[in-house]
Amino acid sequence: MSEMLQNQKSKNIKTYLTHFPIKSYQEADILSKDITWKIMDYMRQAGAKGITAEEIITKECLPSSVVYSALKELYRLNYIFLYPRDKKSSGERKKRYVCERGTWGKYGIDEEFDAALKVEGLLEGITEDLRMPIMKTFKSVFDEFSSKRGLQKFLPTKNTNICPHCQRSHEAMEFFYAILLRTIDLMITESDEFSKFLKERGYASDESTLTK
């Protein structure tokens, strides 16, 4: 725990989730390389303003060919994007790369299953049912973190690192993703109520039944 807190303090952008889904062999190949993670983490710490390839090369003491090759692949796979020209300072010409997947914890879902949810109108209904209680919970949790000194260090940085594409802080989005996903995980894996729900529908058995 103390090591985690120390890492949080040393970073500009906090990390709340530690993985994201891989959907192709190409993604698996590029992300299997340690150098890719170093580059992405450095870009992530640069925030919404992005960073140039030259800055990465200098900071990490990496061969330029390696950095440019990694950036090319990450850009092709939509892991990063170029900082918009119209938002750059006057006279700035170098390309700056921004980590698109700042919210690394964003889940993946099977495309066919996702399409079925949308076509049948289930996704819209579920979202509407959960919207109010989830937003109420988010507000409550944020107030708790804001009011308790021991939790304040974990809050996302305010009024900075606003993504030029979505106009939101990826760091803040990940903070709330982490809270919600961890809560759902506990409910599904450890809740007696959910276990009973599964048993009633034939998706779980009593331990005594399994041993007979």
N, C-alpha and C positions, 0 to 999 in steps of 0.2 A: 504493500500500500504506500509506504513512504517513497519508494522508487517511482511509483506512478505519479504521486503528487509532485515530486521533483521534476519529472518530465513535463508535467502540465505547466509548471512555473517557467520552464526554460523555452517554451514555445509561444509564438505570437498567436497562432491559431490552435485552439484546443481540439483534441480528438476524443470523441465519445464512442464511436463505433470503429471496429478494426477490420472490417472486411466488406466486400461487395461481390455480387455474383459475376461469374464468368460465363459468357454465352457462346463462345466460339474457340476453336483451336488457335486462331490468330491472337485472341486476347490472352489465352493461357500461355502462349509462347513468349509474348512480350513481357508479361507480368511475372514470368518465371525467373527473370533476370534481376539480380540484386541491384544493378545499376539503375534499372527502371524505377524501382521503389525510392532510391536515393533522389533521383531527379524529380519524381512526383511529390515527395515529401518536401523538398526544397521549394518547389513551385507552390505547393499548398501553403507553406509558411509565408510566402510572398504576398498572399492574399489576393483580393480582387483586382489589384492594379497589375498583377502579372509580373513576369520576369523575362529577360532576354536570354537567348542561348549563350551569349558571351558571359553573362553574369553567372550562369550555372557552371560553365567551363572553368571560370576563374575561381569561384567559390569552392567547387568540389575537386579542382585539379584533375579534370577528366579530359581525355582526347576529344577534340572537336568533332571528329567523325562519329564517335559513339553517341555524343549528345544530340547531334543533328539527326542521326538515324533514329534514336529513341523518340525524339520530338515528332518526327515525321510519322512514325507508327502510332503514337498516342493521339496525334491529330486526326489521322485517318480513322481511328477507332472511336473518335468523339470523346476521348478522355480529357482533352484540352481544347481550348479555342484561342483564336487570336484576339487580343484586346482591340476593340473597335477603333478605327482610325479617327472618327469624329470626336472621340473622347480623349485622344492623346493631347499632350501639351504641344503648343505651337512649335514647329520645327523638329519634332521628334519623328525619326524615320525607322528606327529599328523595330523589328517585330517583337511584341511582348506576348508571352503565352500565359494563359490563365487555366488553372485546374478546374475543368468543368465538373468533375465528380468530387467537388468539395464535400458534398454529402455522401460520404463513402458507404454509409450504412443502407442506402436505398436498396430495397429488396428487388429480386427478379421474380417473375411469375411466368409460367408457361403461357405462350401467346394464344394457343387454342383455348385454354381454360379461361384466360382473361377475356377473349372475344365472346365466349359463351355467356359469361357474367354480364357483359355489356349488352349483348343482343337480347337477352331475356329480361333486361331491366333490373336485374338483381343488384348490380353494383351501385346504381343510383339510389335505390331504396336503402341499402345498407349504409351508404355514406350519409344519407339524410338522417337515418335513425341514430347514428353515432356522433353526428356533428356537434350537437349541443353538449352532451356529456363529456366528450373529449375536450372541447374548447374550455369548458368549465374546469376540467382537471388541469389543463395546461396553465390556466390563469392562477389556479391555486398553487400548483407546483412552483411557478415562477415567483410568486409572492413569498413562498417558503425559502427558496434559494436567495432571494433578495434580502430577506430579513434576518437570516442566520449567518453570522460571520464565518462559521466553518464551511458553509456551502457557497458563499459568494465567489470564491476563487474559481468555481466551476462554471460560472455564468459566461455565456458568449460575450465577446466584446461588442459594445454598443456603437452605433453610428459609424462603423468602419467596415471595410471588406464587403461592401455591397456589390453583388455580382452585376456587371454591366448588361448581362443578358436578361436575367429574371428579376433584377432590382430587389433582391432579397439577400440576406446573409446566409451563406451555405453553412457557416459555423452554427448559427442559431437553429437552422433547420435540422442539422444533425443532432443538436442538443435535445430537441423535442422528439425526434425519431427514436433516440436512445431510450428515453423515458417510456415512450409508448411501447416499443418493441420488447423492452425488458419486462414491462408489466404483463403484456400478452403472453410472453414466454412463461412467466410464473403461473399465470392462470391456467394455461393449457397443460403444463407439465406437472404442476404440484397441487392444483385445486381439486378438492374432493367433489365439489359441485360439478366440475367439468368431467371428472371420472364417472360420476353417476350418469351424466348426460350421455356419455359414450356407451356405457353399459346398457342403458335403456334402448339404444338403437343398434345394439349388436356389434359395437366396435371396441369392446373391452370385456374382460372376464374377471371374475373374482379369483384370487390366488388359490382358494380352496378348490375351485372348479378345475383349475389347470392341473392340479396335482392328482386328481382322481383318474 
